[in-house]
C-alpha cells in the first residue's frame, strides 16, 4: 500500500509548470506543509542550532572560510547557524547548501538574477504560489534558505538521490553538466568538512 501511495504521489508530481523559462513540479502535499509561515528576517538561534549540532566546531571552521564573503562576525554566525539548521532539517549536507549559495549568489543576500531569482539560494518568485504564502519575503535569510532546501530536497527525492540531476532541476538546466559540476567542485574543495579532522 505504501509503495502504491508513493507511486501515485510521484505521478502527481510529474506534471510540469513553466514560469520565467524555468519549470518546477508540483510538490507532494506533505512537502507543501513544511514552508515556514514566519515572515521576520531572523536567523536561527544558538539553541535551535544546538538541537541539530553536537558542538560548535563546524561554526568555527566554516566561519573562517566564510569571512571573506561575510566579514561581520555576528552576521556570519547567524547565517551559518541558519544554513546548518535548514539543511539538516531538509536532510541535506550543510556544505552542499553552502556550495549552492556560493555558485548561485556569491553569498549576496539581495542578489537578483536576470530571470528574477532572489536571494542567497536564488529562489524564483513563482515558488511562493506553489509552496508558500503571499507574505513570504524571499530576501529574508531563513525564508530563502527554507525555500531553497525544501526545493532541493524535493528534487533529490524525485531523482532517487541523484545529485547531478537534482541540481540540474534546481538550476533549470537539467541534462547540462556545467552547473552541477560547479557545485560539486565547491562542495569537495572549498566547503569540504571532515568531522574527524575538521580543519582539513
N, C-alpha and C positions, 0 to 999 in steps of 0.2 A: 504493500500500500504506500509506504514512504517513497519507494522508487517511482511509483506511478505519479504521486503528487509532485515529486521533484521534476519529472519529465514534463508534466503539464505546465508547471511554472516556467521551465526552460523554454518551452514552446511559446508561451505567452510573452516571454521576454525577448523573443527573436524579431518582433515587429519593429522596424526601424523608422525613426522620425528624423527629418533633416532640418537643421537651422544653422544659418551662417556658415554653410558649406561643411558643417560637421554633423555627424549622426550620433544618436545615442539610442540605447534600447531601454524600453520602459522597465523600471526596476520592479522586482517582485514585491508583494505587499509587505512582507516582513522587513525588507530593506528600506522601503519608503518611510518607515516609522522611526528611523534612527537619526534623522537630521535634527539637530538641536533647535529648540524654539527660542533660545536665548538670543537677544539682539545686542547685548553690550559687547564692547571691544576688549574684554578682559581675557587674559591668558589663563592657563592652568596654574593653580596654586601649588605650593610645595606639598601640602597634604594630599592633594589629588595626584600629584606626581608620585608620591611615596606609595600610593596604592598599586602602582604599576611597576615601580622600580625597587631593586634591592638596596641600592646605595646611590651616592651622588657622583660616582666615578665617571659615568657616561656624560653627565653635565659638564664636568671639568674638562674632559678630553675634547668633547665636541665644541665646548666654548672656546678653547684655544684655536681650533680650526676655523671657527665662525667669526672670530674677532675682526678680521679684515673686511667682512661684509656688514657686520653689525657691531660697531665699536662700543656702544653703550652697554655696560655690564648688566644692568637691570633689565634692559630691553632684550638683550641676548639670552639671558637665563629664562625669562618669561617665554620667549619664543621657543627655546629648546624644550622646556617643560611641556609646552603645548604640542609640539611636534611628537615628542615621545608618547604622550598620553593618547593623542588622537590616532597615531599609527598603531600602537598596541591595542587600542580599543577596536580597531578595524582588523586586527590580526595581521598587521604589516610590519616589516622591518623599519624602524625609525631612520636607519641610514639610507634606505631606499627612498623614503619620503624626502629627506634632505637632498638627495641627488636629483630628484624630480624638481624640487623647488629651485635648485641652482640652475638647472637647464631651462626651466620654464620662465623664471622671473629674475634670476640673479639675486634672490632674496630681497627684492623690491616690493614692499607692501602694496603700493598703489600702481603697480605695473598694469598696463592695458595693452593687449596685443592689437595688431591691425584688424583682427577678426572680432575684437571686443571682449576677449577673455580677460578676467580680472584677478588681481591679487597674486599672492605667493604661488599658488598652485594653478593659476590661470584657468579659472572656472568660467565657463560660458554662462551668460545670464539665463538662458533657457532652462538651465537645471533648477532654477528657483521654482518654476512652474511644475517641473517634473517631480521633484522630491522635497521641496521646501515650503516656505511661507512667504507671502508678499513682502513682509517687512524685513526679510533677511538681507543683510548688507555683506556682499562678497568681499569687501575690503577689510572686514573685521577679522582679526587674527584667527580666533578659534572657529569662527563660522567658515572661513575659507578652508582651513585645514580639515574641518569636519566634512565639508562637501568633497574635497579632493580625495580624502582617504576612503570615503563611502563609495565614490565613483570607481576608484581603482580596485577596491575590494570586489565590487560588482563585476568588473571586467575580468578579474582574476578567476572568480568563480565561474563565469561564463566560459572562460577559456581553459578550464580544468587546471589552473595553476601555471599556465604558460605565460611567463613574464614578457616574453618578446611580443606576443600577440596582444596581451592585455595593455601593455604600454603603447602599442600602435593604436589601439582603440582609444585610449585615453587622450592621445595627441591628435587623433583624427587622421592618422597616416598608416592604417593597418596594411601590412604587407610590405612596407618600406623599412629598411634597416637603420636609417640614419638616426632617428630619434631614440629608439630603444638602445642602440649602441652608445649614444652619448650618455644616457642614464646609466647603463651598465658600467661604463668607464669611470664615472664619478663614484658609483656605488662600490667598486672594487679598488679604488685608489684613494681619492680624497676623503671619503666618508667610511672607509673600511674600519671595522671595530671588532677586536677580539677580546671578549671579557676576561680571558685568562692572561692576556698581555695587552691591556687597554691602550698603551702608548704606541704600540706597533702599528 
